[in-house]
């Protein structure tokens, strides 16, 4: 029922098969990254004693997100081939990424593993913005929140499948899940090539590069897109620190076992996945801006209570509710960014990744410093403050965006 709603109305209609393939692609990509983040640190530990160095290596994908991905997103806007604008980047990036992703568990030296990781991350960055841009390319503007809800739901399913299936395969042979997901990436690419047809766009008189798009966003008379991007920065700043430190917070501050603390955060993720599709429908009904503002206000209240809360059961209930508010925010933010993109959807997708990834790099360092020198109470205090700043910028966004 939800997928079928994506194909009603508009000139760029999605068939049932195209919607399913698009969601399947996000499922596989999410599963691939979940597996990578879960087990690559274990592989690195064979050669590296320093957790700090391992952590730095694991930020390669974030570094690529703020450097390489915006460039290729904008480049795909100016690409005109018989395969379309985005598919050529999938056709180049996915096979290379799949090969080196599968090779990671077989590396016998640190340098060899680093080569595999760097090439895999670069190849992933070649197609990551273009594949995300396929959704607004193929979906009428009014239905993009619904489409993004379906895609995030399937991405959540991919993450769950990784833990259920990937972990079991890892126990059999650590290389097995990596090889399997590499094969799945290639199979999805084949399905995209033969079954997905991008809408044809006229060749513009002048090609737009990422620097000119950034200049236009910052100098435009209507600062709505810029305000959305700043709001995205601040709510991801608050969220990233909580995601990074909650297990440590539970162990050191709440005095509960690490496993219990880690399990508590899954309540937040669970309701985010379950509420992904409904949040898209809410935004379609009342507007994205109002939906996001409602979600921000809800999380500000949740974090304010969590500052003083010490009972694990109540904390889990609050996190369970918080996941609903996070879905209201996160599902509708990307559609708002590309609303004014025009023919530059790939470039705006790159900007979305830039503003949502920079906080993931900065936030653990800044909030970690505050927790070290002020106390663990700063985890949710900084989260609440970040979302208040996000709310400030969202109030400066025009309703039409």
ZAKOL-305417 format. One record per residue (C-alpha): residue number from 1; x, z, y. Coordinates in Angstrom, 1 decimal, padded with zeros to 4 digits. Each point is the difference from the previous one (the first is absolute). Example, Ala and Ser with C-alpha at 12.3 -4.5 7.8 and 13.67 -1.06 7.14 Angstrom:
<dofis>
<1; <012.3; 007.8; -004.5>>
<2; <001.4; -000.7; 003.4>>
</dofis>
This chain:
<dofis>
<1; <000.0; 000.0; 000.0>>
<2; <002.8; 001.0; 002.4>>
<3; <002.1; -003.1; -000.7>>
<4; <-003.0; -002.3; 000.3>>
<5; <-000.7; 001.3; 003.6>>
<6; <003.4; -001.4; 001.0>>
<7; <-001.1; -003.6; -000.7>>
<8; <-003.2; 000.0; 002.1>>
<9; <000.0; -001.7; 003.3>>
<10; <002.7; -001.5; 002.2>>
<11; <001.8; -003.3; -000.4>>
<12; <002.9; 001.4; -002.0>>
<13; <-001.9; 001.1; -003.1>>
<14; <001.6; 001.7; -003.0>>
<15; <-001.3; -000.8; -003.4>>
<16; <-000.3; 002.8; -002.6>>
<17; <003.2; -001.3; -001.7>>
<18; <002.0; 000.0; 003.3>>
<19; <-001.1; 003.5; 000.9>>
<20; <000.9; 001.2; -003.4>>
<21; <003.4; -001.7; 000.0>>
<22; <000.8; 001.4; 003.5>>
<23; <-000.9; 003.5; -001.1>>
<24; <001.9; -000.4; -003.2>>
<25; <003.1; -001.0; 001.9>>
<26; <-000.1; 003.2; 002.0>>
<27; <-000.6; 002.0; -003.2>>
<28; <003.2; -001.4; -001.5>>
<29; <002.1; 000.4; 003.2>>
<30; <-001.1; 003.6; 000.4>>
<31; <000.7; 000.8; -003.7>>
<32; <003.4; -001.6; 000.4>>
<33; <001.0; 002.1; 003.0>>
<34; <-001.5; 003.2; -001.6>>
<35; <002.2; -000.5; -003.1>>
<36; <003.0; -000.8; 002.2>>
<37; <-000.4; 003.2; 002.1>>
<38; <-000.6; 002.1; -003.1>>
<39; <002.9; -001.0; -002.2>>
<40; <002.8; -001.7; 002.0>>
<41; <001.2; 003.4; 001.3>>
<42; <000.5; 001.0; -003.6>>
<43; <002.0; -003.1; -000.6>>
<44; <002.1; 000.6; 003.1>>
<45; <000.7; 003.6; -001.1>>
<46; <002.1; -001.4; -002.9>>
<47; <002.6; -001.2; 002.6>>
<48; <-000.7; 002.1; 003.1>>
<49; <000.2; 003.8; 000.3>>
<50; <-001.2; 000.2; 003.6>>
<51; <-003.8; 000.2; 000.4>>
<52; <000.6; -001.0; 003.7>>
<53; <001.6; -003.2; -001.0>>
<54; <-002.8; -000.7; -002.6>>
<55; <-002.5; 000.6; 002.7>>
<56; <001.7; -002.4; 002.4>>
<57; <000.1; -002.7; -002.7>>
<58; <-003.7; 000.5; -000.6>>
<59; <-000.7; -000.7; 003.7>>
<60; <001.2; -003.6; -000.3>>
<61; <-003.6; -001.2; -000.3>>
<62; <-000.9; 001.8; 003.2>>
<63; <003.0; -001.5; 001.8>>
<64; <-001.1; -003.4; -001.2>>
<65; <-003.5; 000.7; 001.2>>
<66; <001.2; 000.4; 003.6>>
<67; <002.5; -002.8; 000.0>>
<68; <-000.6; -002.8; -002.5>>
<69; <-003.8; 000.2; -000.5>>
<70; <-001.1; -000.7; 003.6>>
<71; <002.3; -003.0; 000.1>>
<72; <-001.4; -001.6; -003.1>>
<73; <-003.6; 000.9; 001.0>>
<74; <000.5; -001.9; 003.2>>
<75; <001.8; -002.9; -001.8>>
<76; <-003.0; -000.4; -002.3>>
<77; <-002.2; -000.5; 003.0>>
<78; <002.0; -003.1; 000.8>>
<79; <000.3; -001.4; -003.5>>
<80; <-002.0; -003.0; -000.9>>
<81; <000.3; -001.3; -003.6>>
<82; <-002.4; -001.5; -002.6>>
<83; <000.0; 003.5; -001.6>>
<84; <-001.1; 001.7; 003.2>>
<85; <001.6; 002.4; 002.5>>
<86; <000.5; 003.1; -002.2>>
<87; <000.4; -001.3; -003.6>>
<88; <003.4; -001.5; 000.6>>
<89; <001.4; 003.4; 000.7>>
<90; <-001.6; 001.4; -003.1>>
<91; <001.4; -002.9; -002.0>>
<92; <003.5; 000.8; 001.2>>
<93; <000.0; 003.8; 000.2>>
<94; <-001.9; 001.0; -003.2>>
<95; <002.2; -001.7; -002.6>>
<96; <003.1; 001.4; 001.6>>
<97; <-001.4; 003.4; 000.4>>
<98; <-001.4; 000.0; -003.6>>
<99; <003.4; -000.9; -001.5>>
<100; <002.0; 002.7; 001.9>>
<101; <-002.7; 002.6; -000.4>>
<102; <000.2; -000.5; -003.8>>
<103; <003.8; 000.3; 000.1>>
<104; <000.1; 003.4; 001.8>>
<105; <-000.2; 002.1; -003.2>>
<106; <002.7; -002.0; -001.6>>
<107; <002.7; 000.6; 002.7>>
<108; <003.1; 001.6; -001.4>>
<109; <001.7; 000.8; 003.3>>
<110; <-001.1; 001.3; 003.4>>
<111; <001.1; -003.2; 001.8>>
<112; <-001.9; -002.2; -002.4>>
<113; <-003.1; 002.1; 000.4>>
<114; <000.3; -000.1; 003.8>>
<115; <000.3; -003.8; -000.2>>
<116; <-003.2; -000.2; -002.1>>
<117; <-001.8; 002.4; 002.4>>
<118; <001.0; -001.8; 003.2>>
<119; <-000.9; -003.5; -001.3>>
<120; <-003.3; 001.3; -001.4>>
<121; <-000.9; 001.7; 003.3>>
<122; <001.0; -003.1; 002.0>>
<123; <-002.1; -002.3; -002.3>>
<124; <-002.9; 002.4; 000.3>>
<125; <000.2; -000.1; 003.8>>
<126; <-000.1; -003.8; 000.0>>
<127; <-003.6; 000.0; -001.3>>
<128; <-001.4; 003.5; 000.8>>
<129; <-001.3; -000.8; 003.5>>
<130; <-001.3; -003.5; -001.0>>
<131; <-001.9; 001.4; -003.0>>
<132; <-001.6; 002.7; 002.1>>
<133; <-000.9; -002.7; 002.6>>
<134; <-002.0; -001.9; -002.7>>
<135; <-002.9; 002.5; 000.3>>
<136; <-000.8; -000.7; 003.7>>
<137; <000.8; -003.7; -000.6>>
<138; <-002.7; -000.2; -002.6>>
<139; <-002.5; 002.5; 001.3>>
<140; <-002.3; -000.3; 003.0>>
<141; <000.9; 002.7; 002.7>>
<142; <-003.2; 002.0; -000.5>>
<143; <000.7; 000.4; -003.7>>
<144; <003.6; 000.9; 000.2>>
<145; <-000.6; 003.8; -000.3>>
<146; <-002.0; -000.6; -003.2>>
<147; <002.7; -002.3; -001.3>>
<148; <002.8; 002.5; 000.8>>
<149; <-002.0; 002.8; -001.7>>
<150; <-000.2; -002.1; -003.2>>
<151; <003.7; -000.8; 000.2>>
<152; <001.0; 003.6; 000.5>>
<153; <-002.3; 001.1; -002.7>>
<154; <001.7; -002.4; -002.4>>
<155; <003.4; 001.1; 001.3>>
<156; <-001.0; 003.6; -000.9>>
<157; <-001.0; -001.1; -003.5>>
<158; <003.4; -001.6; -000.3>>
<159; <001.7; 003.2; 000.9>>
<160; <-002.1; 001.9; -002.6>>
<161; <000.7; -002.6; -002.7>>
<162; <003.7; 000.4; 000.8>>
<163; <-000.1; 003.7; -000.7>>
<164; <-002.1; -000.4; -003.1>>
<165; <001.6; -003.1; -001.6>>
<166; <003.4; -000.2; 001.7>>
<167; <000.9; 003.5; -000.8>>
<168; <-000.8; -000.5; -003.7>>
<169; <002.0; -003.2; -000.1>>
<170; <002.9; 001.8; 001.7>>
<171; <000.1; 002.6; -002.8>>
<172; <000.3; -002.9; -002.5>>
<173; <002.7; -001.8; 001.9>>
<174; <000.8; 000.6; 003.8>>
<175; <000.4; -003.8; 000.5>>
<176; <-003.3; -000.9; -001.6>>
<177; <-002.4; 000.7; 002.9>>
<178; <002.3; -001.8; 002.5>>
<179; <000.1; -003.1; -002.2>>
<180; <-003.8; 000.1; -000.5>>
<181; <-000.8; 000.3; 003.7>>
<182; <002.5; -002.8; 000.8>>
<183; <-001.9; -002.2; -002.4>>
<184; <-003.3; 001.0; 001.6>>
<185; <001.3; -000.9; 003.5>>
<186; <000.9; -003.5; -001.3>>
<187; <-003.4; -000.4; -001.7>>
<188; <-001.8; 001.0; 003.3>>
<189; <002.1; -002.6; 001.8>>
<190; <-001.1; -002.7; -002.4>>
<191; <-003.7; 001.0; 000.4>>
<192; <000.5; -000.1; 003.8>>
<193; <001.6; -003.5; -000.1>>
<194; <-002.7; -001.6; -002.2>>
<195; <-003.1; 001.8; 001.2>>
<196; <000.5; 001.1; 003.6>>
<197; <-000.4; -002.5; 002.8>>
<198; <000.9; 001.0; 003.5>>
<199; <-002.0; -001.3; 003.0>>
<200; <001.7; -002.8; 001.8>>
<201; <001.0; 000.6; 003.6>>
<202; <001.0; -002.5; 002.7>>
<203; <003.7; -000.2; 000.8>>
<204; <000.4; 001.7; 003.5>>
<205; <001.9; -001.8; 002.8>>
<206; <002.5; 002.9; 000.2>>
<207; <001.2; 002.3; -002.8>>
<208; <-000.3; 003.7; 000.7>>
<209; <002.8; 002.4; -001.1>>
<210; <-000.2; 003.7; -000.6>>
<211; <001.7; 000.9; 003.3>>
<212; <-002.6; -002.0; 002.0>>
<213; <-002.8; 001.7; -001.9>>
<214; <001.5; 003.5; 000.8>>
<215; <000.3; -001.0; 003.6>>
<216; <-003.6; -001.1; 000.2>>
<217; <-001.2; 003.2; -001.6>>
<218; <001.9; 002.2; 002.4>>
<219; <-000.8; -002.1; 003.2>>
<220; <-003.7; -000.9; -000.8>>
<221; <-002.5; 001.2; 002.6>>
<222; <-002.1; 001.4; -002.8>>
<223; <002.2; 002.7; -001.6>>
<224; <-002.5; 000.6; -002.9>>
<225; <002.3; -001.4; -002.7>>
<226; <003.0; 001.9; 001.3>>
<227; <-002.0; 003.2; 000.1>>
<228; <-001.1; -000.5; -003.6>>
<229; <003.6; -000.5; -001.0>>
<230; <001.0; 003.2; 001.8>>
<231; <-002.9; 001.8; -001.7>>
<232; <001.2; -001.3; -003.4>>
<233; <003.5; 001.3; 000.8>>
<234; <-001.2; 003.5; 000.7>>
<235; <-002.4; 000.4; -002.9>>
<236; <002.6; -001.3; -002.5>>
<237; <002.5; 002.4; 001.6>>
<238; <-002.2; 002.9; -000.8>>
<239; <-001.0; -001.3; -003.5>>
<240; <003.6; -000.9; -001.1>>
<241; <001.4; 003.5; 000.6>>
<242; <-002.8; 001.6; -001.9>>
<243; <000.4; -002.5; -002.9>>
<244; <003.8; 000.7; 000.0>>
<245; <000.0; 003.8; 000.3>>
<246; <-003.2; 001.2; -001.6>>
<247; <001.5; 000.8; -003.4>>
<248; <002.8; 002.0; 001.7>>
<249; <-002.6; 001.6; 002.3>>
<250; <-001.9; 001.1; -003.1>>
<251; <003.0; 001.4; -001.7>>
<252; <001.7; 001.8; 002.9>>
<253; <-002.9; 000.9; 002.2>>
<254; <-003.1; 000.3; -002.2>>
<255; <002.2; 001.3; -002.9>>
<256; <-001.6; -002.2; -002.7>>
<257; <001.7; -002.0; -002.7>>
<258; <001.3; -003.4; 001.0>>
<259; <-002.3; -001.7; -002.5>>
<260; <-003.1; 001.7; 001.5>>
<261; <001.0; -000.9; 003.5>>
<262; <000.7; -003.7; -000.9>>
<263; <-003.4; -000.2; -001.9>>
<264; <-001.8; 001.3; 003.1>>
<265; <001.0; -003.0; 002.1>>
<266; <-001.5; -002.3; -002.6>>
<267; <-003.4; 001.3; 001.1>>
<268; <000.6; -001.6; 003.4>>
<269; <001.1; -003.3; -001.7>>
<270; <-003.0; 000.0; -002.4>>
<271; <-002.6; 000.2; 002.7>>
<272; <001.8; -002.6; 002.1>>
<273; <-000.2; -002.5; -002.9>>
<274; <-003.7; 000.9; -000.8>>
<275; <-001.0; -000.2; 003.7>>
<276; <001.9; -003.3; 000.8>>
<277; <-003.0; -002.3; -000.6>>
<278; <-002.6; 002.3; 001.7>>
<279; <002.2; 000.4; 003.1>>
<280; <000.0; -003.8; 000.4>>
<281; <-003.8; -000.1; -000.2>>
<282; <-000.2; 002.9; 002.6>>
<283; <002.2; -001.9; 002.4>>
<284; <-002.1; -003.2; -000.5>>
<285; <-003.1; 002.0; 000.9>>
<286; <001.2; 002.2; 003.0>>
<287; <003.3; -001.7; 001.0>>
<288; <003.6; 000.5; -000.9>>
<289; <000.9; 001.9; 003.1>>
<290; <-002.7; 002.6; -000.5>>
<291; <000.9; 000.3; -003.7>>
<292; <003.7; 000.6; 000.7>>
<293; <-000.7; 002.5; 002.7>>
<294; <-002.3; 001.9; -002.3>>
<295; <002.7; 000.0; -002.7>>
<296; <002.6; 001.2; 002.5>>
<297; <-002.2; 002.8; 001.3>>
<298; <-000.8; 001.1; -003.6>>
<299; <003.7; 000.2; -000.9>>
<300; <000.8; 001.9; 003.1>>
<301; <-002.5; 002.7; -001.0>>
<302; <001.3; -000.1; -003.6>>
<303; <003.6; 000.5; 001.1>>
<304; <-000.9; 002.7; 002.5>>
<305; <-001.6; 002.0; -002.9>>
<306; <002.9; -000.7; -002.4>>
<307; <002.5; 001.5; 002.5>>
<308; <-001.5; 003.5; -000.8>>
<309; <-001.2; -000.6; -003.6>>
<310; <001.9; 001.5; -002.9>>
<311; <-002.4; -000.2; -002.9>>
<312; <000.8; -003.0; -002.2>>
<313; <-003.6; -000.7; -001.1>>
<314; <-001.2; -000.3; 003.5>>
<315; <003.0; -002.0; 001.0>>
<316; <-000.8; -002.5; -002.8>>
<317; <-003.7; -000.2; 001.2>>
<318; <001.2; -000.7; 003.5>>
<319; <002.4; -002.7; -001.2>>
<320; <-002.8; -001.5; -002.1>>
<321; <-002.1; -000.3; 003.2>>
<322; <003.0; -001.1; 002.0>>
<323; <000.4; -003.1; -002.2>>
<324; <-003.4; -001.2; 001.1>>
<325; <001.0; 000.2; 003.6>>
<326; <003.4; -001.7; -000.7>>
<327; <-001.9; -002.9; -001.6>>
<328; <-002.2; -000.4; 003.1>>
<329; <003.2; -000.3; 002.0>>
<330; <002.4; -002.0; -002.2>>
<331; <-002.5; -002.6; -001.4>>
<332; <-001.0; -001.1; 003.5>>
<333; <003.3; 000.1; 001.9>>
<334; <001.5; -003.3; -001.3>>
<335; <-003.2; -002.0; 000.7>>
<336; <000.1; 001.3; 003.6>>
<337; <003.6; -001.1; 000.5>>
<338; <-000.7; -003.6; -001.2>>
<339; <-003.3; -000.2; 001.9>>
<340; <001.7; -001.5; 003.0>>
<341; <002.7; -001.8; -001.9>>
<342; <-001.5; -003.5; 000.2>>
<343; <002.4; -002.3; -001.8>>
<344; <002.7; 002.7; -000.1>>
<345; <-001.4; 002.1; -002.9>>
<346; <003.4; 000.1; -001.8>>
<347; <001.8; 001.2; 003.1>>
<348; <-002.6; 002.7; 000.7>>
<349; <000.2; 001.0; -003.7>>
<350; <003.8; 000.5; 000.5>>
<351; <-000.7; 002.2; 003.1>>
<352; <-002.5; 002.1; -002.0>>
<353; <002.8; 000.6; -002.6>>
<354; <002.5; 000.8; 002.7>>
<355; <-002.2; 002.6; 001.7>>
<356; <-001.1; 001.6; -003.3>>
<357; <003.5; 000.1; -001.6>>
<358; <002.1; 001.3; 002.9>>
<359; <-001.9; 003.4; -000.3>>
<360; <000.8; 000.1; -003.7>>
<361; <003.7; -000.1; 001.0>>
<362; <-000.1; 002.4; 003.0>>
<363; <-002.7; 002.5; -001.0>>
<364; <001.8; 001.7; -002.9>>
<365; <003.1; 000.5; 002.1>>
<366; <-001.8; 001.4; 003.1>>
<367; <-002.5; 002.1; -001.8>>
<368; <002.6; 001.2; -002.5>>
<369; <002.1; 001.2; 003.0>>
<370; <-003.1; 001.8; 001.5>>
<371; <-000.7; 001.7; -003.4>>
<372; <003.6; 001.1; -000.4>>
<373; <000.2; 001.5; 003.5>>
<374; <-003.6; 001.2; 000.7>>
<375; <-001.5; 000.4; -003.4>>
<376; <-002.2; -001.7; -002.6>>
<377; <-003.0; 000.5; 002.2>>
<378; <001.2; -003.1; 001.9>>
<379; <-000.9; -002.4; -002.8>>
<380; <-003.8; 000.0; 000.7>>
<381; <000.6; 001.0; 003.7>>
<382; <002.0; -003.2; 000.5>>
<383; <-002.5; -002.0; -002.0>>
<384; <-002.9; 001.3; 002.2>>
<385; <002.0; -000.8; 003.2>>
<386; <000.8; -003.5; -001.3>>
<387; <-003.6; -000.8; -000.7>>
<388; <-001.1; 001.4; 003.5>>
<389; <002.5; -002.6; 001.5>>
<390; <-001.5; -002.7; -002.2>>
<391; <-003.5; 001.0; 001.2>>
<392; <001.2; -000.3; 003.6>>
<393; <001.1; -003.6; -000.6>>
<394; <-003.1; -000.9; -001.9>>
<395; <-002.2; 001.1; 002.9>>
<396; <001.9; -002.6; 002.1>>
<397; <-001.0; -002.8; -002.4>>
<398; <-002.9; -002.3; 000.9>>
<399; <-002.9; 000.0; -002.4>>
<400; <000.3; -003.8; -000.5>>
<401; <003.3; 000.3; -001.7>>
</dofis>
